[in-house]
Amino acid sequence: MRTLEEVQATLQIAKLNEEDLNPTIHCLSFGENVSSADYCLMELDDTLCKHIEAGQSLVIRGDKDERAVLCSCDKTYDLRIANTSNLLLFVPGCKTPDQLPITQDRACVVHAEIWGFCNSYWEPRKQRPKLKKLKKLLMENPYAGVPLAGQEESKENRYTMQDLLERIQASEEEIKNHLVTIHACQIDGCWCGLDFDYEMKLLSHVTQLVDSESWSFNKVPLQTSLEELAPLEPREMIEHCLNCYGRRYTDKGEVFYALHEDKVCRGLALMLLQNAVKFNLKEFQEVWQQSVPEGMSTRLEQLKGVVLVDRASSPETISLLKVEDLPEDTLERFNLLFTLREKWTEEDITTYIQDLCGEKQTTGALLTKFARSSLQNGIKVFNSRRPVAT
Amino acid sequence: MVQIVIRGSVDGCSPPQWLLVELQGEMVSRHNSGLAGNVMGDLLYTKEGVPVLIVGHHILYGKLVKLEKPFAIPMETDHQGLTSTSYTVSALIKQKLIFKTRPKPIITNVPKKV
């Protein structure tokens, strides 16, 4: 270990004047066990740093063939390795000038050990969570109603929250929010999806009851609904349907639901379009309006992201195209969209690429990269950059 | 799928803060004896707070910089028999001493004019 005299001798040779220097001198040396492979640095943004300082945890998730992601309790980050040509040394015992005593008469040596060093670090970048797999898993064995007499309900391929955390590359909060979005239900502690036809059956029971009882769709009484519909379906499922399509509230001690107009209209539209490839737009709009509860109005805007309207054909048609069914990969998504339709207006295509945007990325940037624009009848349209078979 | 937990701390307290020293280039030991256990150099500060590093016969002037994005140093946790891998953040780095300027050689033997 170097002594003060040795250090002062070095200063003299280096022609540094002790008077110009802070009296504390750090003598740095490499620790006995130092090597560069064992330690990794991870860059943290403000949110992650506060997480760690609060003692909370982060989780790295990924399958062997997947890219690793870093999850906090409510956000997902892509993990990449960044390299630097500089050498980064980490020194635990080293102080900065503001941490050193200002007044000190005599020079002194502090021995500080270099704990480790490296040239690269992990760089997390916020990204959209990979949730498509969640719906896929939950639809392996969706709930489709009470099984017929003699048949047993299969409990396979139903997942607990813990199971989902082990399979989905997303944070817990993002998973929980998505479960609500896709109307998943929990049966005996396991999550599963709801079979679409069954979900529509439940919704029809509710809307028909509302109409036959002449209730306002903003004030649907829970208790009465359960009593009236119990002979048809399990109570938990009726309540689940009301939770998916309405907002729960209490009035004078009684529980009511305010049905969400947009959600109900959208659900019933999906039911109508489910079995047809294309529907005559005008006919569809008439049938659709008739199918919704009294007092609700249907509007095409409610179907943004789930239907494609073709105004170029004669007669105009409408067909099902759900964003959630499209590929998660950007290039695959664009290829599919251009296979379905050669030229898209900006308004139409934006709906189907909005969810691809990363942080600080706009749909405009995506279109510039993945599509080519041209003018058709004075309107800007986008088509594929390469030949696509339609 | 693999889940690797990185814990903020073992006892709920904020991790200690270390300092990062960033150098351009490579560090080689004089006699090729490897770096472990060897002295690296002397770090001093001028009265104005400028960091100065003397490594071998080089002298480097640097700057104290606050990191825009702090670093965490996760180290494998000692799990005493548990099978799953987990890490704990041993330290956070919020500042660095960066030495970007060209090292100046320290001349120890100035030949006397004859």
Interface residues (C-beta under 8 A of the other chain):
Chain A: R2 V7 T10 L11 I13 A14 K15 L16 D20 L21 N22 T24 I25 H26 C27 L28 S29 F30 G31 E32 N33 V34 S35 Y39 C40 L41 M42 E43 L44 D45 D46 L48 C49 H51 I52 E53 A54 G55 Q56 S57 L58 V59 I60 R61 G62 D63 K64 E66 L70 S85 N86 L87 L88 L89 F90 V91 P92 C94 K95 T96 P97 D98 L100 A112 I114 W115 G116 F117 Y121 L165 E166 R167 Q169
Chain B: M1 V2 Q3 I4 V5 I6 R7 G8 S9 G12 C13 S14 P15 P16 W18 L19 L20 V21 E22 L23 Q24 G25 E26 M27 L35 A36 G37 N38 V39 M40 G41 D42 L43 L44 Y45 T46 K47 G49 P51 V52 I54 I59 L64 K69 P70 F71 A72 I73 P74 M75 V89 A91 L92 I93 Q95 L97 I98 I106 T108
